[in-house]
Amino acid sequence: MGFSNVIAQQRVKAMLSGAIKSGAIAHAYCFYGEEGIGKDALAISLAQILNCNNPISVSDGTVDSCGKCKNCLDINRLEHPNLMFITALPAGKSTAKLEDSPLLQLSEENLALYKEEISLKAEDPYHSISLPNAQTIRIASIRDIKKQVKMTATQDGRRVFILSQAERMNMEAANAFLKTLEEPHDNITFILTTSKKDALPQTILSRCQQVYCDILPQTDLAHALIDKHGMSITEAQLIQAFAQGSYGRALAFMNEDIQSMRSDIIDVLRSALKRKHYRLDLMQQLEHAIADKDRTKLELMLRMLALWLRDCHYAVNVSDSNDGIMNSDQVESIRKFASAFPNADYHSILEMIESSIEQIRRNVNGSLVMFTTMMACRETFLLNTKEFIDHAPTDLSR
Ligand SMILES: [Zn+2]
């Protein structure tokens, strides 16, 4: 997992390469930015380059690991004495002793789950580790860091401690970690990664070099989906459009049946726009569409709806060419729908869908959000389409 395996992030790679070449690697970094853009991947790569036996110079001026030496291979497996990867863990078993290392405190079942997640992370650093009831980075993990830091290194190279989703440290853990950060250490780098930088104490942030990581450019994201997952161009383009620059989000969406989710949500919209007796139909369609969907999937459905409507707006207001239509397999259907609503105020509809997505993220009842979104769509669409209410056929624009 060198820089060459990290998607995009050229600016950050160049900056870190400069620091490596001039021997000015910071004592602590905070890599921050959106979820799923590769902050952990960058952190693991940096650890690998710093410990590689034969680092290489790349023609663009960056440096990279060889990917072949023992150190590189061990870091790829996240099993290297110089690399410590810290993440949120579930509470320990009741018999656990306070001085035990955090993994020793876990129940057998949780330890097995943890190992499985770590091996998925090693396979793909973009994998988002998720363990049941693991919301916090525990004080035990920070005590373990303290202990490790005090021990003499068993290997050459630089010891790197990665605190993934560092904002998950609870107050006690953060205070303890701050003390460690304040002490001077030779040949040690802490890397905090977070998508919620504001949730980290200022006292910790001020001791880290803060590195903003960009969201991924559309083409890089689509290429990664095609190269790494053998996706077709159309599929990659579609998923990329929903993922909004986050590879992690694209991975989460990848296993979904995108096509059928999209047709479900568009059917719901169509039933909401029926001339008469729409209510029962809308509720049935909605119930079918959102059955068994968690918040991530509801958000995805709303993004699909937004993208489809954005395409309608493009078709009716922007261009006669089909090149800019993202749902490229639905051009005919989109043009037909759009022509039925020539005066629709797409801007306010899209804004409204964004605020619905916000509500879903804030844990507002999912089916309520979906229903009110559809009712608001109905109101906005029909507001400027008086003739539609009087004359439109019920199977409009299918
Ligand atoms: Zn190497």
Boltz pocket constraint, residues with backbone or C-beta under 6 A from the ligand:
constraints:
  - pocket:
      binder: B
      contacts: [[A, 48], [A, 51], [A, 52], [A, 53], [A, 54], [A, 55], [A, 65], [A, 66], [A, 67], [A, 68], [A, 69], [A, 70], [A, 71], [A, 72]]
      max_distance: 6.0
